[in-house]
């Protein structure tokens, strides 16, 4: 019985044209091979499963093909077949993680000093080269700078920033990008067809999303899903096989957050924990889910009409911060619950710029009535009926105009005597005094409607001269001045 070869190995590219998502690198390499200007040392960097080692092997093929140095290896000659099978004597692959010391580098130097028994070039691939020790790097410097004419180095790493600058400067560096989801999705659907399996487009898309830019991870995931489904591959099969939180559940959580249904939020988190899903993985997946909702909303596809683009941006900011902190949280479940509950309260947050503009225009923002701190003190000896009438006027003003309501509440004393409503402001409240004078007719009209009779309004300021703007306030931005008055701040600093 022949041993089964996994999909990721069977569908490994055998020509440069089959490498996907790295066109910028393949083009340069093929041009170098066509002109014969091939460097003696390459550095391939990038995340896992994006084609670094595969491209290095193709380079070895192109340099040793019996047709000669070519950008299109024939895949028919002995050298090409031997490289594909992994038994070509001119190709030396070294794992930098397990051969990381100075002794291993010295042994390598002895090996490459002699020509290989077959092939035009001896190609040395050092995988995860950043794992080498500092002493090993130092020993490699001279060899890397001036290797024997028959040697080509290819250093591969997932973290090139850990490499000494002296190593990087002696190589031609190519950075392999994460492969776009659309390309991974097409590759998964193509392989499924060749393997004789029917796969839903949504299932292939979900596999591509879970791979996070790694084609090898996507192909490995497909292997697992095929074993799980034993037939037509659906989106649900992918979710169950890969342990992904179902899209339906993430949609349910989003609706609960939007509607402020906190009981449903806690129930959903409980289900996530009971199903054994990774909480950190859920947060990352949920960020991707909300990002797609936001992109759809920008493109005109409104999946959640109750949420604005601003709401989604706030949610994503909380999740971005929360994903980082979740790692060190003493109780990740509690932290996730608090994070989602916090998101559910954000619907009541008013944009500060919108609030200030509305207050300056004397309007109430769309988010509803704004509660501004009140420092107004009322005379304690007023009769209950008069106090109730003044309270009714306040409530009517809050529905009519936010700035008028705030200015009314900031009065140090409000007196309703007969048909005369008098407001008294101290000298440090000249701002509210001016605003109330500007809206005096509105106040008179509102008071008359509430009390059911004609009312005269008198507004007094202690020391009329203080009603004028101080030199400090001259030329000050009205928005800044309004904030200073509301929060009783001497100055507002921008950090």
WOFEN-V640902 format. One record per backbone hydrogen bond with DSSP energy under -1.0 kcal/mol. NH is the residue of the N-H (numbers start at 1). CO is the residue of the C=O. If there is no record, write none. Layout:
NH|CO  NH|CO
//
This chain:
10|6  11|7  12|9  18|15  19|16  25|22  26|22  27|23  29|25  30|26  31|27  32|28  33|29  34|30  35|31  36|32  37|32  38|36  42|153  43|172  44|155  45|174  46|157  55|51  56|52  57|53  58|54  59|55  60|56  61|57  62|58  63|59  64|60  65|61  68|65  70|62  81|77  82|78  83|79  84|80  85|81  87|82  91|88  92|123  94|125  96|127  99|95  105|101  106|102  107|103  108|104  109|105  110|106  111|107  112|108  114|111  122|150  123|90  124|152  125|92  126|154  127|94  129|156  131|128  132|129  133|100  137|133  138|134  139|135  140|136  141|137  144|140  145|141  146|142  151|148  152|122  153|40  154|124  155|42  156|126  157|44  162|159  163|160  167|164  168|164  169|165  170|167  171|168  172|41  174|43  176|45  179|213  184|180  185|181  186|182  187|183  188|184  189|185  190|186  191|187  192|188  193|189  194|190  195|191  197|192  200|233  204|200  205|201  206|202  207|203  208|204  209|205  210|206  211|207  214|211  215|49  216|49  218|214  219|215  220|216  221|217  222|218  223|219  224|220  225|221  226|222  227|223  228|224  229|225  230|226  233|198  238|234  239|235  240|236  241|237  242|238  244|239  250|246  251|247  252|248  253|249  254|250  255|251  256|252  257|253  258|254  259|255  261|256  262|260  265|261  266|262  267|263  268|264  269|265  270|266  271|267  272|268  273|269  274|270  275|271  276|273  277|272  282|278  283|279  284|280  285|281  286|282  287|283  288|284  289|285  290|286  291|287  292|288  293|289  294|290  295|291  296|292  297|293  298|294  299|295  301|296  303|301  307|304  312|308  313|309  314|310  315|311  316|312  317|313  318|314  319|315  320|316  321|317  322|318  323|319  325|321  326|322  335|331  336|332  337|333  338|334  339|335  340|336  341|337  342|338  343|339  344|340  346|343  348|345  349|346  355|351  356|352  357|353  358|354  359|355  360|356  361|357  363|358  368|365  382|379  387|383  388|384  389|385  390|386  391|387  392|388  393|389  394|390  395|391  396|392  397|393  398|394  399|395  400|396  401|397  405|401  406|402  407|403  408|404  409|405  410|406  411|408  412|424  413|424  415|422  417|420  420|417  421|456  422|415  423|458  424|413  425|460  429|426  433|429  434|430  435|431  436|432  437|433  438|434  439|435  440|437  443|439  444|440  445|441  446|442  447|443  448|444  449|445  450|446  451|447  452|448  456|419  458|421  460|423  462|425  466|463  467|464  468|465  474|470  476|473  481|477  482|478  483|479  484|480  485|481  486|482  487|483  489|484
//
